[in-house]
């Protein structure tokens, strides 16, 4: 993702500025958010299907060589795959969306990087949080679902069973506050966000929410 989610076009191309304004750099959008306007809207669900069912036509997990992800990792997080009708190749990943319970799914096209939503995807929990039990030595938070799965898989292969979760919408930190009670039960938290300006800003925002020294 290149930036925060735009509530107008649904693309992750929004940058925020110190004066409280924000701008979407998507060519056919270019939305300017006045001071304090960005982040106060409900998250849009681009290309939502008319059905509100949380079940979608996705296939069981398999290895995803182009992402280096194993079937067992997708199974752990409840991620399915969707095949292209014409190509017969894996075209999308289908991520579960939780808000306490499973309420929807977010789909990502691996070729176009576009996202689609099914069911309810507003104000979701951290991705992977449904697998996390309270308390523990270490929890890692990434900035994307694929990064979350890759980090979890890498640690598993090294014999380290640490919990890994992800921000659900790019560098949007809203889900941190809703999961704060559970996050605070861990001794340490590592923020593994992107190294760009947006990721660095999000890391600072999260650090300010958590207990100092956490």
LUMSEDO-612241 format. One record per atom (N, C-alpha, C): chain; atom name; z negated, y, x. Coordinates in steps of 0.05 Angstrom, whole numbers. Each point is the difference from the previous one (the first is absolute). Layout:
REM residues N
ATOM  mol  atom       w       v       u
ATOM    A    CA       Z       Y       X
...
//
This chain:
REM residues 214
ATOM  mol  atom       w       v       u
ATOM    A     N       0     -24      17
ATOM    A    CA       0      24     -17
ATOM    A     C       0      25      17
ATOM    A     N      14      20      -9
ATOM    A    CA       2      24      16
ATOM    A     C     -22      20      -7
ATOM    A     N     -13      -3     -23
ATOM    A    CA     -20      20      -7
ATOM    A     C     -14      -8     -26
ATOM    A     N     -13      19     -13
ATOM    A    CA     -14      -5     -25
ATOM    A     C      19      -3     -23
ATOM    A     N     -10     -12     -22
ATOM    A    CA      16      -6     -23
ATOM    A     C       6      26     -16
ATOM    A     N      25       5      -6
ATOM    A    CA       8      23     -17
ATOM    A     C      -3      -8     -29
ATOM    A     N     -15      17     -15
ATOM    A    CA      -4      -6     -29
ATOM    A     C      24       7     -17
ATOM    A     N      21      12      12
ATOM    A    CA      24       7     -14
ATOM    A     C      22     -21       2
ATOM    A     N       6      -7      26
ATOM    A    CA      22     -19       4
ATOM    A     C      -9     -28       7
ATOM    A     N     -26      -4       6
ATOM    A    CA     -10     -27       6
ATOM    A     C       5      -9      28
ATOM    A     N      10      17      18
ATOM    A    CA       5      -7      28
ATOM    A     C     -24       9      17
ATOM    A     N      -4     -14      22
ATOM    A    CA     -22       6      19
ATOM    A     C       9      20      21
ATOM    A     N       6      24      -8
ATOM    A    CA      11      20      19
ATOM    A     C     -15      27      -2
ATOM    A     N     -24       0     -10
ATOM    A    CA     -15      25      -3
ATOM    A     C     -18       6      24
ATOM    A     N       1      24      10
ATOM    A    CA     -18       9      21
ATOM    A     C     -18      22     -12
ATOM    A     N     -25       0       7
ATOM    A    CA     -19      20      -9
ATOM    A     C      -6      19      23
ATOM    A     N      -9      24      -6
ATOM    A    CA      -5      21      20
ATOM    A     C     -28      11      -3
ATOM    A     N      -9      14      21
ATOM    A    CA     -27      10       2
ATOM    A     C      -6      20     -22
ATOM    A     N      20      14     -11
ATOM    A    CA      -5      20     -20
ATOM    A     C      -2     -12     -28
ATOM    A     N       1     -27      -2
ATOM    A    CA      -2     -14     -25
ATOM    A     C      26      -5     -15
ATOM    A     N      22       9      11
ATOM    A    CA      26      -5     -12
ATOM    A     C      11     -27      10
ATOM    A     N      22      -9     -13
ATOM    A    CA      12     -25       9
ATOM    A     C      30       2      -7
ATOM    A     N      16     -17      13
ATOM    A    CA      29       1      -4
ATOM    A     C      12     -28       3
ATOM    A     N      18      -7     -19
ATOM    A    CA      14     -26       2
ATOM    A     C      26       4      14
ATOM    A     N       5     -15      21
ATOM    A    CA      24       4      16
ATOM    A     C      23     -19      -8
ATOM    A     N      -3     -14     -23
ATOM    A    CA      22     -15     -10
ATOM    A     C      23      18      -8
ATOM    A     N      24      -6       9
ATOM    A    CA      23      19      -2
ATOM    A     C       5       8     -29
ATOM    A     N      -2     -18     -19
ATOM    A    CA       7       6     -27
ATOM    A     C     -25       8     -17
ATOM    A     N     -22       6      14
ATOM    A    CA     -25       8     -14
ATOM    A     C      -9      27       9
ATOM    A     N      -9       2      26
ATOM    A    CA      -9      25      11
ATOM    A     C     -21      15     -17
ATOM    A     N     -18     -15     -11
ATOM    A    CA     -21      12     -17
ATOM    A     C     -20      14      16
ATOM    A     N      -7      25      -7
ATOM    A    CA     -21      15      13
ATOM    A     C     -25       0     -18
ATOM    A     N     -22      -8      12
ATOM    A    CA     -26      -1     -14
ATOM    A     C     -16      25       7
ATOM    A     N      -8      15     -20
ATOM    A    CA     -16      24       6
ATOM    A     C     -27      -8      10
ATOM    A     N     -15      19      10
ATOM    A    CA     -26      -5      12
ATOM    A     C     -18     -16     -19
ATOM    A     N     -10     -23       9
ATOM    A    CA     -18     -16     -16
ATOM    A     C      13     -17     -21
ATOM    A     N      27       1      -2
ATOM    A    CA      14     -14     -21
ATOM    A     C       3     -30       7
ATOM    A     N       6      -5      25
ATOM    A    CA       6     -28       8
ATOM    A     C     -27     -16       0
ATOM    A     N       1     -24     -11
ATOM    A    CA     -23     -17      -1
ATOM    A     C     -16       2     -25
ATOM    A     N       6      19     -17
ATOM    A    CA     -15       3     -25
ATOM    A     C      15     -13     -24
ATOM    A     N      24     -10       5
ATOM    A    CA      15     -14     -21
ATOM    A     C      -6     -29       0
ATOM    A     N       4     -13     -22
ATOM    A    CA      -1     -29      -1
ATOM    A     C      23     -11      16
ATOM    A     N      -5     -21      15
ATOM    A    CA      21     -13      16
ATOM    A     C      23     -10     -18
ATOM    A     N      25       8       5
ATOM    A    CA      21     -10     -17
ATOM    A     C       7     -29       6
ATOM    A     N      12     -13     -18
ATOM    A    CA       9     -27       4
ATOM    A     C      30      -1      -1
ATOM    A     N      14       4      22
ATOM    A    CA      29       2       0
ATOM    A     C      13     -26     -10
ATOM    A     N      19       3     -17
ATOM    A    CA      16     -23     -10
ATOM    A     C     -18     -21     -13
ATOM    A     N     -19       8     -16
ATOM    A    CA     -18     -19     -13
ATOM    A     C      16     -14     -22
ATOM    A     N      -3     -26      -2
ATOM    A    CA      13     -15     -21
ATOM    A     C     -15       5     -27
ATOM    A     N      13      -5     -22
ATOM    A    CA     -12       5     -26
ATOM    A     C     -23     -18      -5
ATOM    A     N       0     -24      11
ATOM    A    CA     -22     -19      -4
ATOM    A     C     -24       8      15
ATOM    A     N     -24      -4     -12
ATOM    A    CA     -25       6      14
ATOM    A     C     -13     -25      11
ATOM    A     N      15     -22      -1
ATOM    A    CA     -11     -25       9
ATOM    A     C      -4       0      30
ATOM    A     N     -21     -13      10
ATOM    A    CA      -6      -1      29
ATOM    A     C      15     -23      13
ATOM    A     N      13     -17     -16
ATOM    A    CA      15     -22      12
ATOM    A     C      29       8       3
ATOM    A     N      12      -5      23
ATOM    A    CA      27       8       5
ATOM    A     C      15     -23      12
ATOM    A     N      26       1      -2
ATOM    A    CA      17     -23       8
ATOM    A     C       3       0      31
ATOM    A     N     -21      -8      14
ATOM    A    CA       2      -2      29
ATOM    A     C      -4     -30       8
ATOM    A     N      11      -7      22
ATOM    A    CA      -2     -27      10
ATOM    A     C     -25      -3      17
ATOM    A     N      -9     -25       5
ATOM    A    CA     -23      -5      17
ATOM    A     C       4      10      28
ATOM    A     N     -21       6      14
ATOM    A    CA       2      10      28
ATOM    A     C      15     -19      18
ATOM    A     N      14      11      19
ATOM    A    CA      14     -15      21
ATOM    A     C      -3      17      26
ATOM    A     N       8     -12      22
ATOM    A    CA       0      16      25
ATOM    A     C      20      23      -2
ATOM    A     N      -7      23      11
ATOM    A    CA      17      23       1
ATOM    A     C       6       7      29
ATOM    A     N      20     -14      12
ATOM    A    CA       6       4      28
ATOM    A     C       5      28       8
ATOM    A     N      14      16     -17
ATOM    A    CA       7      27       8
ATOM    A     C     -25      18       1
ATOM    A     N     -22      -9     -11
ATOM    A    CA     -25      15       2
ATOM    A     C     -20     -14      17
ATOM    A     N       7     -24       9
ATOM    A    CA     -19     -16      17
ATOM    A     C     -24     -10     -16
ATOM    A     N       3      -1     -26
ATOM    A    CA     -22      -9     -18
ATOM    A     C       3     -29      -8
ATOM    A     N     -23     -14      -1
ATOM    A    CA       0     -28      -7
ATOM    A     C      -6      -4     -29
ATOM    A     N       9     -23     -11
ATOM    A    CA      -5      -7     -27
ATOM    A     C     -30       1      -7
ATOM    A     N     -16     -11      18
ATOM    A    CA     -29      -1      -5
ATOM    A     C     -12      28      -3
ATOM    A     N      11      19      15
ATOM    A    CA     -10      28      -2
ATOM    A     C       6      12     -27
ATOM    A     N      25      -4      -9
ATOM    A    CA       7      10     -27
ATOM    A     C     -16     -14     -22
ATOM    A     N      -5     -25       4
ATOM    A    CA     -16     -15     -20
ATOM    A     C     -28      12      -2
ATOM    A     N     -12       6      23
ATOM    A    CA     -27      11       1
ATOM    A     C      -2      26     -16
ATOM    A     N      20      17       3
ATOM    A    CA      -1      26     -13
ATOM    A     C      13       0     -28
ATOM    A     N      12     -23      -8
ATOM    A    CA      12      -2     -26
ATOM    A     C      27      14      -2
ATOM    A     N      14       2      22
ATOM    A    CA      26      13       0
ATOM    A     C      23     -20      -4
ATOM    A     N      18       6     -19
ATOM    A    CA      22     -17      -6
ATOM    A     C      26      12      11
ATOM    A     N      22     -15      -3
ATOM    A    CA      26       9      10
ATOM    A     C      20       0     -24
ATOM    A     N      19      18       2
ATOM    A    CA      21       2     -21
ATOM    A     C      27      -2      14
ATOM    A     N      17     -18      -9
ATOM    A    CA      26      -4      12
ATOM    A     C      22      16     -14
ATOM    A     N      18      10      16
ATOM    A    CA      23      15     -11
ATOM    A     C      18     -18     -16
ATOM    A     N       9       9     -24
ATOM    A    CA      16     -17     -17
ATOM    A     C      27      -7      13
ATOM    A     N      11      19      15
ATOM    A    CA      27      -6      11
ATOM    A     C      -2     -12      28
ATOM    A     N     -19       9      16
ATOM    A    CA      -2     -10      28
ATOM    A     C     -16     -26       2
ATOM    A     N     -19      -4     -17
ATOM    A    CA     -16     -24       2
ATOM    A     C     -21       2      22
ATOM    A     N      -1      23      13
ATOM    A    CA     -19       5      22
ATOM    A     C     -24      15     -11
ATOM    A     N     -22      -1      15
ATOM    A    CA     -24      14      -8
ATOM    A     C       6      30       0
ATOM    A     N      -4      13     -22
ATOM    A    CA       7      28      -3
ATOM    A     C     -24      18      -4
ATOM    A     N     -21     -11     -12
ATOM    A    CA     -24      16      -6
ATOM    A     C     -25     -16       5
ATOM    A     N     -22      15       6
ATOM    A    CA     -27     -12       0
ATOM    A     C     -15      11     -24
ATOM    A     N     -16     -16     -12
ATOM    A    CA     -15       7     -24
ATOM    A     C     -30      -1       6
ATOM    A     N     -12      24       1
ATOM    A    CA     -29       2       8
ATOM    A     C     -17       3     -25
ATOM    A     N     -22     -15      -1
ATOM    A    CA     -19       3     -23
ATOM    A     C     -14      26       1
ATOM    A     N      -5      12     -23
ATOM    A    CA     -15      25      -2
ATOM    A     C     -25      -5     -16
ATOM    A     N     -23       6      12
ATOM    A    CA     -25      -5     -13
ATOM    A     C     -14      26      -6
ATOM    A     N     -14       0     -23
ATOM    A    CA     -19      21      -6
ATOM    A     C     -24     -15     -12
ATOM    A     N     -14     -13      18
ATOM    A    CA     -20     -20      -8
ATOM    A     C      13     -26      -6
ATOM    A     N      16      -1     -20
ATOM    A    CA      16     -24      -7
ATOM    A     C      30       6       7
ATOM    A     N      16     -21      -1
ATOM    A    CA      29       3       5
ATOM    A     C      12      15     -24
ATOM    A     N      12      24       6
ATOM    A    CA      10      16     -22
ATOM    A     C      30       5       2
ATOM    A     N      12      -7      22
ATOM    A    CA      29       5       4
ATOM    A     C      10     -10      26
ATOM    A     N      25       6       6
ATOM    A    CA      11      -8      26
ATOM    A     C      19      23      10
ATOM    A     N       0       3      26
ATOM    A    CA      18      19      13
ATOM    A     C      20     -15      16
ATOM    A     N      26       7      -5
ATOM    A    CA      21     -14      14
ATOM    A     C      13      18      20
ATOM    A     N       7     -11      23
ATOM    A    CA      13      16      21
ATOM    A     C      27     -14       7
ATOM    A     N      21      16      -1
ATOM    A    CA      26     -10       9
ATOM    A     C       1       1      30
ATOM    A     N       4     -23      13
ATOM    A    CA      -1      -1      29
ATOM    A     C      23      14      13
ATOM    A     N      22       5     -14
ATOM    A    CA      23      13      11
ATOM    A     C      -1      30      -4
ATOM    A     N      -6       9     -24
ATOM    A    CA       0      29      -5
ATOM    A     C     -27      13       3
ATOM    A     N     -21     -16       2
ATOM    A    CA     -28      10       2
ATOM    A     C      -9      14     -25
ATOM    A     N      15      -4     -22
ATOM    A    CA      -8      12     -26
ATOM    A     C     -22     -17     -13
ATOM    A     N     -17      13     -16
ATOM    A    CA     -21     -14     -14
ATOM    A     C       5       1     -30
ATOM    A     N      -8     -22     -13
ATOM    A    CA       1      -3     -29
ATOM    A     C     -27      -9      -9
ATOM    A     N      -7       8     -25
ATOM    A    CA     -26      -8     -10
ATOM    A     C       2     -15     -26
ATOM    A     N     -18     -19      -4
ATOM    A    CA      -2     -16     -24
ATOM    A     C     -29      -1      -9
ATOM    A     N      -5       3     -26
ATOM    A    CA     -27       0     -10
ATOM    A     C     -13      27       6
ATOM    A     N     -25       1       6
ATOM    A    CA     -15      25       6
ATOM    A     C      -4       2      30
ATOM    A     N       9      21      12
ATOM    A    CA      -3       3      29
ATOM    A     C     -15      26       7
ATOM    A     N     -11      14     -20
ATOM    A    CA     -14      25       6
ATOM    A     C     -28      -5      10
ATOM    A     N      -8      17      19
ATOM    A    CA     -27      -1      11
ATOM    A     C      -8     -29       9
ATOM    A     N      16     -13      16
ATOM    A    CA      -6     -27       8
ATOM    A     C     -23      -2      20
ATOM    A     N     -11     -24       3
ATOM    A    CA     -19      -6      21
ATOM    A     C      16      -2      26
ATOM    A     N     -15       0      22
ATOM    A    CA      13      -5      26
ATOM    A     C      14     -27      -1
ATOM    A     N      24      -2      11
ATOM    A    CA      14     -25       1
ATOM    A     C     -16     -21      16
ATOM    A     N      -5     -23     -11
ATOM    A    CA     -15     -21      14
ATOM    A     C     -30       1      -6
ATOM    A     N      -9      21     -14
ATOM    A    CA     -29       3      -4
ATOM    A     C     -11     -22     -18
ATOM    A     N      17     -13     -16
ATOM    A    CA     -10     -21     -17
ATOM    A     C      -7     -25      16
ATOM    A     N       7      -1      26
ATOM    A    CA      -7     -23      17
ATOM    A     C     -25       6      17
ATOM    A     N     -10      24      -2
ATOM    A    CA     -22       9      17
ATOM    A     C     -27      -4     -13
ATOM    A     N     -18     -13      14
ATOM    A    CA     -28      -3      -9
ATOM    A     C     -16      22      13
ATOM    A     N     -21       9     -14
ATOM    A    CA     -17      21      11
ATOM    A     C     -14      -9      25
ATOM    A     N      -3      18      19
ATOM    A    CA     -15      -5      24
ATOM    A     C      17     -13      21
ATOM    A     N      -6       5      25
ATOM    A    CA      15     -11      22
ATOM    A     C       0      18      24
ATOM    A     N      10     -11      22
ATOM    A    CA       0      16      25
ATOM    A     C      22      21       1
ATOM    A     N      24      -8      -9
ATOM    A    CA      22      18       4
ATOM    A     C      20      -2     -23
ATOM    A     N      11      23      -8
ATOM    A    CA      22       1     -19
ATOM    A     C      21      19      10
ATOM    A     N      25      -8      -2
ATOM    A    CA      23      16      10
ATOM    A     C      16      11     -24
ATOM    A     N       7      26       1
ATOM    A    CA      16      12     -21
ATOM    A     C      26       9      12
ATOM    A     N      22      -9     -11
ATOM    A    CA      27       8      10
ATOM    A     C      12      19     -21
ATOM    A     N      25      10       6
ATOM    A    CA      13      19     -17
ATOM    A     C      21     -13     -18
ATOM    A     N       5     -25       2
ATOM    A    CA      20     -13     -16
ATOM    A     C      -5     -30      -4
ATOM    A     N      11     -11     -22
ATOM    A    CA      -5     -28      -6
ATOM    A     C      10     -19      22
ATOM    A     N      24       6      11
ATOM    A    CA      11     -18      20
ATOM    A     C     -17       2      26
ATOM    A     N      -9      24       7
ATOM    A    CA     -17       3      23
ATOM    A     C     -26     -15      -4
ATOM    A     N     -10       1     -24
ATOM    A    CA     -25     -14      -6
ATOM    A     C       3     -30       4
ATOM    A     N      22     -11     -10
ATOM    A    CA       4     -29       2
ATOM    A     C       5      -8      29
ATOM    A     N      15      17      15
ATOM    A    CA       6      -6      28
ATOM    A     C     -26       1      17
ATOM    A     N     -18      19      -5
ATOM    A    CA     -25       2      14
ATOM    A     C     -18     -24      -6
ATOM    A     N      -1      -7     -25
ATOM    A    CA     -16     -23      -9
ATOM    A     C      10     -26      14
ATOM    A     N      27      -3       0
ATOM    A    CA      11     -24      12
ATOM    A     C      -4      -1      30
ATOM    A     N       3      22      13
ATOM    A    CA      -4       1      29
ATOM    A     C     -29      -7       7
ATOM    A     N     -19      10     -15
ATOM    A    CA     -28      -6       5
ATOM    A     C      -7     -29      -5
ATOM    A     N      12     -11     -22
ATOM    A    CA      -4     -28      -7
ATOM    A     C      10     -18      23
ATOM    A     N      23       7      11
ATOM    A    CA      11     -16      22
ATOM    A     C     -17       1      25
ATOM    A     N     -17      20       2
ATOM    A    CA     -19       3      23
ATOM    A     C     -27     -10      -7
ATOM    A     N      -3     -13     -23
ATOM    A    CA     -25     -11      -9
ATOM    A     C     -21      20      -9
ATOM    A     N      10      24      -8
ATOM    A    CA     -18      21      -9
ATOM    A     C       3       5     -30
ATOM    A     N     -20      -7     -15
ATOM    A    CA       2       1     -29
ATOM    A     C     -10      27     -11
ATOM    A     N      12      22       9
ATOM    A    CA      -8      26      -9
ATOM    A     C      15       7     -26
ATOM    A     N     -13      16     -17
ATOM    A    CA      12       9     -24
ATOM    A     C      20      23       6
ATOM    A     N      23      -1     -13
ATOM    A    CA      20      21       4
ATOM    A     C      10       9     -28
ATOM    A     N       0      26      -5
ATOM    A    CA      10      11     -25
ATOM    A     C      19      23       6
ATOM    A     N      12      11     -20
ATOM    A    CA      19      22       5
ATOM    A     C      -2      21     -22
ATOM    A     N       5      25       8
ATOM    A    CA       5      21     -20
ATOM    A     C      23      -9     -18
ATOM    A     N      -2       4     -26
ATOM    A    CA      21     -11     -18
ATOM    A     C      25      17      -2
ATOM    A     N      -1      25       7
ATOM    A    CA      23      18      -3
ATOM    A     C       3      18      24
ATOM    A     N      12     -11      21
ATOM    A    CA       3      16      24
ATOM    A     C     -26      10      11
ATOM    A     N      -2      26       5
ATOM    A    CA     -24      11      12
ATOM    A     C     -18      13     -21
ATOM    A     N       3      -8     -26
ATOM    A    CA     -16      10     -21
ATOM    A     C     -28     -13       2
ATOM    A     N     -21      16       3
ATOM    A    CA     -27     -11       6
ATOM    A     C     -17      -3     -25
ATOM    A     N      11       4     -24
ATOM    A    CA     -16       0     -25
ATOM    A     C     -15     -27      -3
ATOM    A     N      13     -22       7
ATOM    A    CA     -12     -27      -4
ATOM    A     C     -25      -4      18
ATOM    A     N      -2      16      21
ATOM    A    CA     -24      -2      17
ATOM    A     C     -25       6     -16
ATOM    A     N       1      22     -15
ATOM    A    CA     -24       8     -15
ATOM    A     C      -7     -21     -21
ATOM    A     N      19     -11     -13
ATOM    A    CA      -6     -20     -21
ATOM    A     C     -12     -26      11
ATOM    A     N       5      -5      26
ATOM    A    CA     -11     -24      13
ATOM    A     C     -22       6      19
ATOM    A     N     -10      24       0
ATOM    A    CA     -19       9      20
ATOM    A     C     -25     -17       2
ATOM    A     N     -11      -8     -23
ATOM    A    CA     -25     -15       1
ATOM    A     C       3     -26      15
ATOM    A     N      23     -14      -4
ATOM    A    CA       5     -25      14
ATOM    A     C       6       5      30
ATOM    A     N      16      21       5
ATOM    A    CA       6       7      28
ATOM    A     C     -25       6      17
ATOM    A     N     -19      13     -13
ATOM    A    CA     -24       8      15
ATOM    A     C     -18     -24       7
ATOM    A     N       6     -24     -10
ATOM    A    CA     -16     -23       7
ATOM    A     C       8     -12      26
ATOM    A     N      22       9      12
ATOM    A    CA       9     -10      26
ATOM    A     C     -12      16      23
ATOM    A     N      -6     -14      22
ATOM    A    CA     -11      13      23
ATOM    A     C      19      21      12
ATOM    A     N      25      -8       2
ATOM    A    CA      20      17      12
ATOM    A     C      27      -2     -15
ATOM    A     N      14      23       0
ATOM    A    CA      27       1     -13
ATOM    A     C      20      11      20
ATOM    A     N      22     -13       3
ATOM    A    CA      22      10      17
ATOM    A     C      22      10     -18
ATOM    A     N       8      25       5
ATOM    A    CA      23      12     -15
ATOM    A     C      25      -3      17
ATOM    A     N      18     -17      -9
ATOM    A    CA      24      -6      16
ATOM    A     C      24      11     -15
ATOM    A     N       3      27      -1
ATOM    A    CA      21      14     -14
ATOM    A     C      23       6      18
ATOM    A     N      22       9     -11
ATOM    A    CA      23       8      16
ATOM    A     C      -7      23      18
ATOM    A     N      14       2      23
ATOM    A    CA      -6      21      19
ATOM    A     C      14      27      -5
ATOM    A     N      12       3     -24
ATOM    A    CA      13      25      -6
ATOM    A     C     -20      20     -11
ATOM    A     N       9      24      -6
ATOM    A    CA     -18      21      -9
ATOM    A     C     -14      -7     -25
ATOM    A     N      14     -13     -19
ATOM    A    CA     -11      -8     -25
ATOM    A     C     -22     -21       4
ATOM    A     N       6     -19      17
ATOM    A    CA     -20     -22       5
ATOM    A     C     -25      11      13
ATOM    A     N       4      18      19
ATOM    A    CA     -23      11      14
ATOM    A     C     -18      17     -19
ATOM    A     N      13      14     -18
ATOM    A    CA     -14      16     -19
ATOM    A     C     -16     -18     -19
ATOM    A     N      13     -22      -9
ATOM    A    CA     -14     -19     -18
ATOM    A     C     -24     -12      14
ATOM    A     N       3      -7      26
ATOM    A    CA     -22     -12      14
ATOM    A     C     -24      19       1
ATOM    A     N       5      25       5
ATOM    A    CA     -21      20       0
ATOM    A     C     -14       3     -27
ATOM    A     N      16      -1     -21
ATOM    A    CA     -10       2     -27
ATOM    A     C     -18     -24      -7
ATOM    A     N       8     -24       8
ATOM    A    CA     -16     -23      -5
ATOM    A     C     -26       0      16
ATOM    A     N       3       9      25
ATOM    A    CA     -24       1      18
ATOM    A     C     -21      19     -12
ATOM    A     N       9      21     -13
ATOM    A    CA     -19      19     -12
ATOM    A     C     -13     -11     -25
ATOM    A     N      13     -19     -13
ATOM    A    CA     -11     -13     -24
ATOM    A     C     -22     -20       7
ATOM    A     N       5     -15      22
ATOM    A    CA     -18     -21       8
ATOM    A     C     -25      11      13
ATOM    A     N     -21     -16       1
ATOM    A    CA     -25       8      14
ATOM    A     C       6       6      29
ATOM    A     N      -9      22      11
ATOM    A    CA       4       7      28
ATOM    A     C      -8     -23      19
ATOM    A     N      19      -7      18
ATOM    A    CA      -6     -22      19
ATOM    A     C       9     -27     -10
ATOM    A     N       9      -1     -26
ATOM    A    CA       8     -26     -11
ATOM    A     C      25     -10      14
//
